[in-house]
Amino acid sequence: MDPLRAQQLAAELEVEMMADMYNRMTQACHRKCVPPHYKESELSKGECVCLDRCVAKYLEVHERMGKKLTELSLQDEELLKRMQQGTGTA
């Protein structure tokens, strides 16, 4: 696969993953913070605060997980390189 196509596929996958994360966050925070039967047309102060906190926590956890997965991936790549160098294959 040529590098341009690989980059394009990676960008498409990233957009898809971000859309999935956004949808999951929206559903989880709505379920947690907004009662199923609406009493008013506008969100209450408590609902707004709950949603703000929920979204902030969700994004913070998402960022932490991304950093950890990147770290683990780099460790795996380094280990694979060392193993390949040790066996004489590259």
ZAGU-703458 format. One record per residue: x, y, z of N, C-alpha, C, O, CB in turn; residue in three letters. Coordinates in Angstrom, 1 decimal. Glycine has a CB too. Layout:
> nX|nY|nZ|caX|caY|caZ|cX|cY|cZ|oX|oY|oZ|cbX|cbY|cbZ|rest
> X|Y|Z|X|Y|Z|X|Y|Z|X|Y|Z|X|Y|Z|ala $
...
//
This chain:
> nX|nY|nZ|caX|caY|caZ|cX|cY|cZ|oX|oY|oZ|cbX|cbY|cbZ|rest
> 0.9|-1.2|0.0|0.0|0.0|0.0|0.9|1.2|0.0|1.9|1.3|0.8|-1.0|0.0|1.2|met $
> 0.6|2.2|-0.8|1.4|3.4|-0.9|1.2|4.3|0.3|0.1|4.2|0.9|1.1|4.2|-2.2|asp $
> 2.2|5.1|0.7|2.1|5.9|1.9|0.9|6.9|1.9|0.3|7.1|3.0|3.4|6.6|2.1|pro $
> 0.6|7.4|0.8|-0.5|8.4|0.7|-1.9|7.7|1.0|-2.7|8.2|1.7|-0.6|9.0|-0.7|leu $
> -2.1|6.5|0.5|-3.3|5.7|0.7|-3.4|5.3|2.2|-4.4|5.4|2.8|-3.4|4.5|-0.2|arg $
> -2.2|4.9|2.8|-2.2|4.5|4.2|-2.5|5.7|5.1|-3.3|5.6|6.1|-0.8|4.0|4.5|ala $
> -2.0|6.9|4.7|-2.3|8.1|5.5|-3.8|8.4|5.4|-4.4|8.8|6.4|-1.4|9.3|5.0|gln $
> -4.4|8.3|4.2|-5.8|8.6|4.0|-6.6|7.6|4.8|-7.6|8.0|5.4|-6.1|8.5|2.5|gln $
> -6.3|6.3|4.8|-7.0|5.4|5.6|-6.9|5.6|7.1|-7.9|5.5|7.8|-6.5|3.9|5.3|leu $
> -5.8|6.0|7.5|-5.6|6.4|9.0|-6.4|7.6|9.3|-7.0|7.6|10.4|-4.1|6.7|9.3|ala $
> -6.5|8.6|8.5|-7.3|9.8|8.7|-8.8|9.4|8.8|-9.5|9.9|9.6|-7.1|10.8|7.7|ala $
> -9.2|8.5|7.9|-10.6|8.1|7.9|-11.0|7.3|9.1|-12.0|7.5|9.7|-10.9|7.2|6.6|glu $
> -10.1|6.5|9.5|-10.3|5.7|10.8|-10.3|6.6|12.0|-11.1|6.4|12.9|-9.1|4.6|10.9|leu $
> -9.5|7.6|12.0|-9.5|8.5|13.2|-10.8|9.3|13.2|-11.3|9.5|14.3|-8.3|9.5|13.0|glu $
> -11.3|9.7|12.1|-12.6|10.4|12.1|-13.7|9.5|12.6|-14.6|9.9|13.3|-12.9|10.9|10.6|val $
> -13.7|8.2|12.1|-14.7|7.3|12.5|-14.6|7.0|14.0|-15.6|6.9|14.7|-14.5|5.9|11.7|glu $
> -13.4|6.9|14.5|-13.2|6.6|16.0|-13.7|7.8|16.8|-14.3|7.7|17.9|-11.8|6.3|16.3|met $
> -13.4|9.0|16.3|-13.8|10.2|17.1|-15.3|10.4|17.1|-15.9|10.8|18.1|-13.2|11.5|16.5|met $
> -16.0|10.1|15.9|-17.4|10.1|15.9|-18.0|9.1|16.8|-19.0|9.3|17.5|-17.9|9.8|14.4|ala $
> -17.4|7.9|16.9|-17.9|6.8|17.8|-17.8|7.3|19.3|-18.7|7.1|20.1|-17.2|5.5|17.6|asp $
> -16.6|7.9|19.6|-16.4|8.4|20.9|-17.4|9.5|21.3|-17.9|9.5|22.4|-14.9|8.9|21.1|met $
> -17.6|10.4|20.4|-18.6|11.5|20.6|-20.0|10.9|20.8|-20.7|11.3|21.8|-18.6|12.4|19.4|tyr $
> -20.4|9.9|20.0|-21.7|9.3|20.2|-21.9|8.6|21.5|-22.9|8.7|22.2|-22.0|8.3|19.1|asn $
> -20.8|7.8|21.9|-20.8|7.1|23.2|-20.9|8.1|24.4|-21.7|7.9|25.3|-19.6|6.2|23.3|arg $
> -20.1|9.2|24.3|-20.1|10.2|25.3|-21.5|10.9|25.4|-22.0|11.1|26.5|-19.0|11.3|25.0|met $
> -22.0|11.2|24.3|-23.4|11.9|24.3|-24.4|11.0|24.9|-25.2|11.4|25.8|-23.8|12.2|22.9|thr $
> -24.4|9.7|24.6|-25.4|8.8|25.1|-25.2|8.6|26.6|-26.1|8.6|27.4|-25.3|7.4|24.4|gln $
> -23.9|8.4|27.0|-23.6|8.1|28.4|-24.0|9.3|29.3|-24.6|9.2|30.4|-22.1|7.7|28.6|ala $
> -23.6|10.5|28.9|-23.8|11.7|29.7|-25.3|12.1|29.7|-25.8|12.5|30.7|-23.0|12.9|29.2|cys $
> -26.0|11.9|28.6|-27.4|12.1|28.5|-28.2|11.2|29.5|-29.0|11.6|30.2|-28.0|12.0|27.1|his $
> -27.8|9.9|29.4|-28.4|8.9|30.3|-28.2|9.2|31.8|-29.1|9.0|32.6|-27.9|7.5|29.9|arg $
> -27.0|9.7|32.1|-26.6|10.0|33.5|-27.3|11.3|34.0|-27.6|11.3|35.1|-25.1|10.1|33.6|lys $
> -27.3|12.3|33.2|-27.7|13.6|33.6|-29.1|14.1|33.3|-29.5|15.1|34.0|-26.7|14.6|33.1|cys $
> -29.7|13.6|32.3|-31.0|14.1|31.9|-32.1|13.0|32.2|-32.0|11.9|31.6|-31.0|14.5|30.4|val $
> -33.1|13.4|33.0|-34.1|12.4|33.2|-34.9|12.0|31.9|-35.0|12.8|31.0|-35.1|12.9|34.3|pro $
> -35.4|10.8|31.9|-36.0|10.3|30.7|-37.3|11.0|30.3|-37.7|11.1|29.1|-36.3|8.8|30.8|pro $
> -38.0|11.6|31.3|-39.2|12.4|31.0|-38.9|13.8|31.2|-38.7|14.3|32.4|-40.4|11.9|31.9|his $
> -38.9|14.6|30.1|-38.6|16.0|30.2|-39.8|16.8|30.9|-41.0|16.6|30.6|-38.4|16.6|28.9|tyr $
> -39.4|17.6|31.9|-40.4|18.5|32.5|-40.4|19.9|31.9|-41.5|20.5|31.9|-40.1|18.5|34.0|lys $
> -39.3|20.3|31.4|-39.2|21.6|30.8|-38.4|21.5|29.5|-37.8|20.5|29.2|-38.4|22.6|31.8|glu $
> -38.6|22.6|28.7|-38.0|22.5|27.4|-36.5|22.8|27.4|-35.7|22.5|26.5|-38.6|23.5|26.4|ser $
> -36.0|23.5|28.5|-34.6|23.8|28.7|-34.0|23.0|29.8|-34.7|22.5|30.7|-34.4|25.3|29.0|glu $
> -32.7|22.8|29.7|-32.0|22.0|30.7|-31.9|22.9|32.0|-31.8|24.1|32.0|-30.5|21.6|30.3|leu $
> -32.0|22.2|33.1|-31.9|22.9|34.4|-30.5|23.1|34.7|-29.6|22.6|34.1|-32.6|22.0|35.6|ser $
> -30.2|24.0|35.7|-28.8|24.3|36.1|-28.1|23.0|36.5|-26.9|22.8|36.1|-28.8|25.3|37.2|lys $
> -28.8|22.2|37.3|-28.1|20.9|37.7|-27.8|20.0|36.6|-26.8|19.4|36.6|-29.0|20.2|38.7|gly $
> -28.7|19.9|35.6|-28.4|19.1|34.4|-27.3|19.6|33.6|-26.4|18.9|33.1|-29.7|19.0|33.5|glu $
> -27.2|20.9|33.5|-26.1|21.6|32.8|-24.7|21.3|33.4|-23.7|20.9|32.8|-26.3|23.1|32.6|cys $
> -24.7|21.4|34.8|-23.5|21.2|35.5|-23.1|19.7|35.4|-21.9|19.4|35.2|-23.7|21.6|37.0|val $
> -24.1|18.8|35.5|-23.8|17.4|35.4|-23.2|17.1|34.0|-22.3|16.3|33.9|-25.1|16.6|35.6|cys $
> -23.8|17.6|33.0|-23.3|17.4|31.6|-21.9|17.9|31.4|-21.1|17.2|30.8|-24.3|18.0|30.6|leu $
> -21.7|19.1|31.9|-20.3|19.7|31.8|-19.3|18.8|32.5|-18.2|18.5|31.9|-20.3|21.1|32.5|asp $
> -19.6|18.3|33.7|-18.6|17.5|34.4|-18.5|16.1|33.7|-17.4|15.6|33.6|-19.1|17.3|35.9|arg $
> -19.6|15.6|33.3|-19.6|14.3|32.6|-18.7|14.3|31.3|-17.8|13.5|31.1|-21.0|13.8|32.2|cys $
> -18.9|15.3|30.5|-18.1|15.5|29.3|-16.6|15.7|29.6|-15.8|15.1|29.0|-18.7|16.7|28.4|val $
> -16.3|16.5|30.6|-14.9|16.8|31.0|-14.3|15.5|31.4|-13.1|15.2|31.0|-14.9|17.8|32.1|ala $
> -15.0|14.7|32.3|-14.4|13.4|32.7|-14.2|12.5|31.6|-13.2|11.8|31.5|-15.3|12.8|33.8|lys $
> -15.2|12.4|30.7|-15.1|11.5|29.6|-13.9|11.8|28.7|-13.2|10.9|28.3|-16.4|11.5|28.8|tyr $
> -13.8|13.1|28.4|-12.6|13.5|27.5|-11.3|13.3|28.2|-10.3|12.9|27.6|-12.8|15.0|27.1|leu $
> -11.2|13.5|29.5|-10.0|13.3|30.3|-9.6|11.8|30.2|-8.4|11.5|30.0|-10.1|13.8|31.7|glu $
> -10.6|11.0|30.5|-10.3|9.5|30.4|-9.9|9.1|29.0|-9.0|8.3|28.9|-11.5|8.7|30.9|val $
> -10.6|9.6|28.0|-10.2|9.3|26.6|-8.8|9.7|26.3|-8.1|9.0|25.7|-11.2|10.0|25.7|his $
> -8.4|10.9|26.8|-7.0|11.4|26.5|-6.0|10.5|27.3|-5.0|10.1|26.7|-6.9|12.8|27.0|glu $
> -6.3|10.1|28.5|-5.4|9.3|29.3|-5.2|7.9|28.6|-4.1|7.4|28.5|-5.9|9.1|30.7|arg $
> -6.3|7.4|28.2|-6.3|6.1|27.5|-5.5|6.1|26.2|-4.7|5.2|25.9|-7.7|5.5|27.3|met $
> -5.7|7.2|25.5|-4.9|7.3|24.2|-3.4|7.4|24.5|-2.7|6.8|23.7|-5.4|8.6|23.5|gly $
> -3.0|8.2|25.5|-1.6|8.3|25.8|-1.1|6.9|26.3|0.0|6.5|25.8|-1.4|9.3|27.0|lys $
> -1.8|6.2|27.1|-1.3|4.9|27.6|-1.2|3.9|26.4|-0.2|3.2|26.3|-2.3|4.4|28.6|lys $
> -2.2|3.9|25.5|-2.2|3.0|24.4|-1.0|3.3|23.4|-0.4|2.4|22.9|-3.5|3.0|23.6|leu $
> -0.7|4.6|23.3|0.4|5.0|22.4|1.7|4.6|23.1|2.6|4.0|22.4|0.4|6.6|22.2|thr $
> 1.8|4.7|24.4|3.0|4.3|25.1|3.2|2.8|25.0|4.3|2.3|24.7|2.9|4.7|26.6|glu $
> 2.1|2.0|25.1|2.2|0.6|25.0|2.6|0.2|23.6|3.4|-0.8|23.4|0.9|-0.1|25.4|leu $
> 2.0|0.9|22.6|2.3|0.6|21.2|3.8|0.8|20.9|4.5|0.0|20.2|1.4|1.4|20.3|ser $
> 4.3|1.9|21.4|5.8|2.2|21.2|6.6|1.2|21.9|7.7|0.8|21.3|6.1|3.6|21.7|leu $
> 6.2|0.7|23.1|7.0|-0.3|23.8|7.0|-1.6|22.9|8.0|-2.3|22.8|6.4|-0.6|25.2|gln $
> 5.8|-2.0|22.4|5.7|-3.2|21.6|6.6|-3.1|20.3|7.3|-4.0|20.0|4.3|-3.4|21.2|asp $
> 6.6|-1.9|19.7|7.4|-1.7|18.5|8.9|-1.8|18.9|9.7|-2.5|18.1|7.2|-0.3|17.9|glu $
> 9.3|-1.3|20.0|10.7|-1.3|20.4|11.1|-2.8|20.7|12.2|-3.2|20.3|10.9|-0.5|21.6|glu $
> 10.2|-3.5|21.4|10.5|-4.9|21.7|10.6|-5.7|20.4|11.5|-6.6|20.3|9.4|-5.5|22.6|leu $
> 9.7|-5.5|19.5|9.8|-6.2|18.2|11.1|-5.9|17.4|11.7|-6.8|16.9|8.6|-5.8|17.3|leu $
> 11.5|-4.6|17.5|12.8|-4.3|16.8|14.0|-5.0|17.4|14.9|-5.5|16.8|13.0|-2.8|16.9|lys $
> 14.0|-5.1|18.8|15.0|-5.7|19.5|15.0|-7.2|19.2|16.1|-7.9|19.0|14.9|-5.5|21.0|arg $
> 13.9|-7.8|19.1|13.8|-9.2|18.8|14.2|-9.5|17.4|14.9|-10.5|17.1|12.3|-9.7|19.0|met $
> 13.9|-8.6|16.4|14.3|-8.8|15.1|15.8|-8.7|14.9|16.5|-9.4|14.2|13.6|-7.8|14.1|gln $
> 16.4|-7.7|15.7|17.9|-7.5|15.6|18.6|-8.7|16.3|19.7|-9.1|15.8|18.2|-6.2|16.4|gln $
> 18.0|-9.3|17.3|18.6|-10.4|18.0|18.6|-11.7|17.1|19.5|-12.5|17.3|17.8|-10.7|19.2|gly $
> 17.6|-11.8|16.2|17.6|-13.0|15.3|18.3|-12.7|14.0|18.4|-13.6|13.2|16.2|-13.4|15.1|thr $
> 18.7|-11.5|13.7|19.4|-11.2|12.5|18.5|-10.9|11.3|19.0|-10.7|10.2|20.3|-12.3|12.1|gly $
> 17.2|-10.7|11.6|16.2|-10.4|10.5|15.8|-8.9|10.7|15.7|-8.5|11.9|15.0|-11.3|10.5|thr $
> 15.6|-8.2|9.6|15.2|-6.8|9.7|14.1|-6.5|8.8|13.6|-5.4|8.8|16.4|-5.9|9.4|ala $
//
